[in-house]
Amino acid sequence: MANHKSSLKRIKTNEKKKILNRYKAKTMRNAVKKLRGTTDKTEAAAMLPKVISMLDKNVKVSIIHKNKSANLKSKLTKKVNSL
């Protein structure tokens, strides 16, 4: 058990951040899956900037690595262009 008041506070804030990070990561994965499953070009083209923005925001707060984001953006853009 934590001995200091500040370590108790840190445990609480870490738990809150963990929940928020999980939510953001899961939301991002669902958006990527939805974009991959789309067969309509206009719908996919409309979704692509939103998904890319979501990826960039998750990189900014270190939820995913910047190279993973770059790979996903590249593959998704290629998929949308091939429709």
Backbone as ProteinMPNN parsed JSONL, in Angstrom:
{"seq_chain_A": "MANHKSSLKRIKTNEKKKILNRYKAKTMRNAVKKLRGTTDKTEAAAMLPKVISMLDKNVKVSIIHKNKSANLKSKLTKKVNSL", "coords_chain_A": {"N_chain_A": [[0.839, -1.184, 0.0], [0.409, 2.289, -0.629], [2.418, 4.813, 0.9], [2.461, 7.553, 1.017], [0.671, 10.63, 0.658], [0.778, 11.817, -1.84], [1.454, 9.65, -3.481], [-0.856, 8.138, -3.302], [-2.633, 9.832, -4.593], [-1.458, 9.81, -7.109], [-1.896, 7.167, -7.889], [-4.672, 7.207, -8.219], [-4.953, 9.1, -10.334], [-3.497, 7.841, -12.343], [-5.095, 5.596, -12.813], [-7.417, 6.786, -13.845], [-6.388, 7.927, -16.21], [-5.599, 5.603, -17.516], [-8.044, 4.379, -18.104], [-9.154, 6.303, -19.834], [-7.244, 6.28, -21.914], [-7.532, 3.648, -22.851], [-10.127, 3.794, -23.846], [-9.796, 5.678, -25.925], [-7.992, 4.295, -27.593], [-9.464, 2.002, -28.278], [-11.651, 3.144, -29.59], [-10.341, 4.238, -31.774], [-9.376, 1.896, -33.031], [-11.804, 0.698, -33.732], [-12.778, 2.587, -35.553], [-10.904, 2.366, -37.598], [-11.353, -0.284, -38.387], [-13.983, -0.057, -39.319], [-13.623, 1.668, -41.479], [-12.01, 0.075, -43.11], [-13.826, -1.906, -43.757], [-15.639, -0.652, -45.363], [-17.277, -0.294, -48.495], [-18.167, 1.626, -50.166], [-17.027, 4.268, -52.076], [-17.327, 7.099, -51.764], [-18.239, 7.356, -49.151], [-16.097, 6.21, -47.766], [-14.071, 7.995, -48.482], [-14.945, 10.236, -47.149], [-14.735, 9.415, -44.526], [-12.021, 8.964, -44.168], [-10.307, 11.36, -43.575], [-11.157, 11.884, -40.936], [-10.436, 9.583, -39.548], [-7.668, 9.624, -39.906], [-7.065, 11.965, -38.523], [-7.777, 11.141, -35.954], [-5.859, 9.154, -35.536], [-3.512, 10.72, -35.559], [-3.938, 12.315, -33.284], [-3.834, 10.363, -31.297], [-1.197, 9.587, -31.505], [0.038, 11.883, -30.655], [-0.46, 11.936, -27.891], [0.854, 9.706, -27.112], [-0.411, 7.172, -27.297], [-0.329, 5.389, -29.375], [2.441, 4.37, -31.448], [4.37, 6.536, -33.57], [5.227, 5.445, -36.0], [3.54, 3.278, -36.374], [1.17, 4.62, -36.743], [1.76, 5.97, -39.12], [2.04, 3.793, -40.873], [-0.564, 2.726, -40.788], [-2.051, 4.897, -41.811], [-1.019, 5.061, -44.396], [-1.747, 2.542, -45.491], [-4.547, 2.675, -45.268], [-5.151, 4.891, -46.878], [-4.298, 3.956, -49.341], [-6.125, 1.866, -49.649], [-8.599, 3.291, -49.788], [-8.18, 4.754, -52.121], [-8.102, 2.703, -53.971], [-10.679, 1.854, -54.206]], "CA_chain_A": [[0.0, 0.0, 0.0], [1.175, 3.53, -0.725], [2.666, 5.441, 2.193], [2.389, 9.007, 0.943], [-0.544, 11.192, 0.089], [1.005, 12.053, -3.271], [1.405, 8.371, -4.199], [-2.265, 7.766, -3.39], [-3.183, 10.677, -5.658], [-0.891, 9.334, -8.374], [-2.6, 5.931, -8.221], [-5.988, 7.589, -8.733], [-4.839, 9.749, -11.65], [-3.056, 6.824, -13.3], [-6.246, 4.767, -13.142], [-8.283, 7.581, -14.716], [-5.726, 8.043, -17.513], [-5.628, 4.285, -18.137], [-9.391, 4.186, -18.646], [-9.297, 7.206, -20.975], [-6.379, 5.791, -22.995], [-8.165, 2.446, -23.402], [-11.276, 4.248, -24.628], [-9.308, 6.296, -27.162], [-7.39, 3.263, -28.436], [-10.531, 1.133, -28.78], [-12.403, 3.953, -30.547], [-9.495, 4.335, -32.968], [-9.382, 0.591, -33.701], [-13.118, 0.507, -34.332], [-12.882, 3.47, -36.718], [-10.069, 1.78, -38.652], [-12.078, -1.465, -38.868], [-15.147, 0.396, -40.068], [-13.123, 2.201, -42.747], [-11.565, -1.057, -43.928], [-14.981, -2.669, -44.199], [-16.49, 0.142, -46.239], [-17.106, -0.556, -49.924], [-18.598, 2.82, -50.888], [-15.875, 5.167, -52.181], [-17.601, 8.434, -51.219], [-18.305, 7.224, -47.684], [-14.726, 5.965, -47.3], [-13.313, 9.236, -48.646], [-15.388, 11.152, -46.099], [-14.272, 8.905, -43.236], [-10.553, 8.922, -44.097], [-9.689, 12.45, -42.802], [-11.503, 11.755, -39.518], [-9.619, 8.496, -38.99], [-6.284, 10.116, -39.881], [-7.001, 12.917, -37.418], [-7.811, 10.352, -34.726], [-4.542, 8.521, -35.411], [-2.542, 11.753, -35.192], [-4.18, 12.702, -31.895], [-3.357, 9.287, -30.437], [0.272, 9.644, -31.52], [0.416, 13.066, -29.883], [-0.499, 11.622, -26.465], [1.621, 8.459, -26.954], [-1.222, 5.964, -27.177], [0.297, 4.514, -30.365], [3.723, 4.859, -31.952], [4.216, 7.329, -34.802], [5.414, 4.593, -37.177], [2.301, 2.505, -36.528], [0.213, 5.563, -37.311], [2.145, 6.209, -40.516], [1.714, 2.582, -41.628], [-2.02, 2.643, -40.914], [-2.51, 5.954, -42.717], [-0.614, 4.675, -45.748], [-2.578, 1.417, -45.951], [-5.936, 3.118, -45.416], [-5.219, 5.77, -48.045], [-4.198, 3.08, -50.506], [-7.41, 1.155, -49.747], [-9.63, 4.219, -50.243], [-7.896, 5.103, -53.515], [-8.344, 1.545, -54.833], [-12.122, 1.591, -54.319]], "C_chain_A": [[0.883, 1.245, 0.0], [1.286, 4.197, 0.648], [2.472, 6.946, 2.187], [1.089, 9.448, 0.285], [-0.391, 11.377, -1.427], [0.978, 10.748, -4.064], [-0.022, 7.845, -4.291], [-2.951, 8.55, -4.506], [-2.724, 10.175, -7.021], [-1.59, 8.056, -8.82], [-3.968, 6.246, -8.827], [-5.887, 8.19, -10.133], [-4.381, 8.761, -12.711], [-4.217, 5.945, -13.743], [-7.189, 5.499, -14.097], [-7.702, 7.687, -16.118], [-5.755, 6.715, -18.259], [-6.976, 4.034, -18.792], [-9.588, 5.041, -19.891], [-8.47, 6.728, -22.168], [-6.958, 4.545, -23.653], [-9.335, 2.824, -24.294], [-10.819, 4.822, -25.969], [-8.737, 5.255, -28.12], [-8.464, 2.375, -29.054], [-11.363, 1.872, -29.827], [-11.652, 4.057, -31.869], [-9.524, 3.012, -33.736], [-10.718, 0.329, -34.389], [-13.289, 1.36, -35.584], [-12.077, 2.907, -37.887], [-10.772, 0.557, -39.249], [-13.255, -1.07, -39.747], [-14.728, 0.927, -41.439], [-12.668, 1.074, -43.663], [-12.735, -1.841, -44.505], [-15.885, -1.933, -45.167], [-16.202, -0.169, -47.703], [-17.514, 0.643, -50.775], [-17.471, 3.849, -50.888], [-16.138, 6.531, -51.555], [-17.656, 8.41, -49.693], [-16.901, 7.041, -47.11], [-13.889, 7.235, -47.391], [-13.701, 10.257, -47.581], [-14.863, 10.729, -44.726], [-12.76, 9.029, -43.064], [-9.941, 10.086, -43.313], [-9.975, 12.362, -41.3], [-10.643, 10.695, -38.849], [-8.161, 8.934, -38.888], [-6.09, 11.098, -38.73], [-6.965, 12.184, -36.076], [-6.461, 9.681, -34.479], [-3.502, 9.538, -34.945], [-2.7, 12.191, -33.739], [-3.671, 11.634, -30.935], [-1.836, 9.202, -30.418], [0.746, 10.768, -30.604], [0.45, 12.777, -28.384], [0.096, 10.244, -26.165], [0.768, 7.235, -26.675], [-0.728, 4.932, -28.182], [1.585, 5.162, -30.846], [3.517, 5.565, -33.289], [4.396, 6.48, -36.056], [4.182, 3.729, -37.436], [1.239, 3.381, -37.177], [0.501, 5.794, -38.79], [1.793, 5.006, -41.385], [0.209, 2.457, -41.841], [-2.553, 3.672, -41.899], [-2.203, 5.598, -44.159], [-1.523, 3.589, -46.296], [-4.024, 1.851, -46.175], [-6.119, 4.019, -46.64], [-5.168, 4.952, -49.329], [-5.51, 2.33, -50.729], [-8.501, 2.059, -50.298], [-9.416, 4.564, -51.706], [-8.188, 3.946, -54.459], [-9.82, 1.232, -55.03], [-12.692, 2.157, -55.624]], "O_chain_A": [[1.975, 1.242, 0.568], [0.355, 4.145, 1.452], [2.332, 7.554, 3.248], [0.499, 8.733, -0.526], [-1.323, 11.122, -2.19], [0.523, 10.737, -5.208], [-0.366, 7.171, -5.262], [-3.749, 8.0, -5.266], [-3.506, 10.122, -7.969], [-1.85, 7.88, -10.011], [-4.374, 5.637, -9.816], [-6.658, 7.825, -11.02], [-4.826, 8.831, -13.857], [-4.314, 5.587, -14.917], [-7.7, 4.905, -15.046], [-8.426, 7.554, -17.105], [-5.915, 6.687, -19.479], [-7.04, 3.53, -19.914], [-10.125, 4.567, -20.892], [-8.941, 6.765, -23.305], [-6.886, 4.397, -24.873], [-9.519, 2.25, -25.367], [-11.379, 4.498, -27.016], [-8.973, 5.326, -29.326], [-8.38, 2.035, -30.234], [-11.739, 1.286, -30.843], [-12.246, 3.975, -32.944], [-9.679, 3.008, -34.958], [-10.757, -0.202, -35.5], [-13.879, 0.91, -36.566], [-12.52, 2.966, -39.034], [-10.788, 0.379, -40.467], [-13.493, -1.675, -40.792], [-15.397, 0.669, -42.44], [-12.918, 1.117, -44.868], [-12.647, -2.377, -45.61], [-16.802, -2.527, -45.734], [-15.047, -0.292, -48.108], [-17.238, 0.674, -51.974], [-17.007, 4.26, -49.824], [-15.262, 7.073, -50.88], [-17.179, 9.331, -49.031], [-16.556, 7.643, -46.093], [-13.094, 7.527, -46.497], [-12.867, 11.058, -47.16], [-14.582, 11.57, -43.872], [-12.272, 9.182, -41.944], [-9.111, 9.832, -42.44], [-9.126, 12.724, -40.486], [-10.176, 10.879, -37.725], [-7.494, 8.646, -37.894], [-5.067, 11.065, -38.045], [-6.216, 12.559, -35.174], [-5.978, 9.644, -33.347], [-2.707, 9.256, -34.049], [-1.708, 12.413, -33.044], [-3.136, 11.958, -29.875], [-1.251, 8.787, -29.418], [1.727, 10.622, -29.874], [1.299, 13.315, -27.674], [-0.131, 9.684, -25.092], [1.166, 6.358, -25.908], [-0.706, 3.737, -27.886], [1.789, 6.363, -30.669], [2.603, 5.232, -34.044], [3.777, 6.766, -37.08], [3.825, 3.48, -38.587], [0.501, 2.933, -38.054], [-0.416, 5.811, -39.611], [1.306, 5.169, -42.504], [-0.244, 2.125, -42.936], [-3.408, 3.358, -42.728], [-3.031, 5.809, -45.045], [-2.015, 3.69, -47.42], [-4.654, 1.446, -47.152], [-7.12, 3.919, -47.349], [-5.9, 5.221, -50.281], [-5.954, 2.177, -51.867], [-9.253, 1.648, -51.182], [-10.384, 4.657, -52.46], [-8.492, 4.173, -55.631], [-10.183, 0.447, -55.906], [-13.888, 2.027, -55.883]]}, "name": "protein", "num_of_chains": 1, "seq": "MANHKSSLKRIKTNEKKKILNRYKAKTMRNAVKKLRGTTDKTEAAAMLPKVISMLDKNVKVSIIHKNKSANLKSKLTKKVNSL"}
